Amino acid sequence: MLEHSLGNTASNFTSWTSDYETAVRFGTNSGTTNGVVLTNTFAPGAAIPVAPNVEAIMGEYEFLVPGPVSGASVTGVP
């Protein structure tokens, strides 16, 4: 999980955040491309919070969800 949070996204997890501006930043590669923001509501315990020290280092509130995720809403971000 830690390796995924630090950038090795070839894993069984997808990254999610509770902060919309963080989602926009990652969805647009910090504003250099058009992108999308996915939103979803997860069952209790499905989204695993990343350790607080990673949040402090990365400046975001990240949650990891194992396996494929379906049913997310997609919003385009110019």
Residue pairs with C-beta under 8 A, 6 or more apart in sequence:
1 13
1 48
1 50
1 64
2 50
2 51
2 54
3 11
4 11
4 13
4 15
4 64
5 15
5 50
5 54
5 58
5 62
5 64
6 54
9 15
12 66
12 67
13 64
13 65
13 66
14 64
14 65
14 69
15 26
15 62
15 63
15 64
16 38
16 40
16 42
16 47
16 62
16 63
16 64
16 65
17 23
17 26
17 60
17 61
17 62
17 63
18 61
18 63
19 60
19 61
20 37
22 60
22 61
23 37
23 38
24 35
24 37
24 77
25 31
27 35
27 36
27 37
27 77
28 34
28 35
28 77
29 35
34 76
34 77
34 78
35 76
35 77
36 74
36 75
36 76
36 77
37 74
37 75
37 77
38 72
38 73
38 74
38 75
39 72
39 73
39 75
40 69
40 71
40 72
40 73
42 63
42 65
46 65
47 63
47 64
47 65
48 63
48 64
48 65
48 66
49 61
49 62
49 63
50 62
50 63
50 64
54 62
55 61
55 62
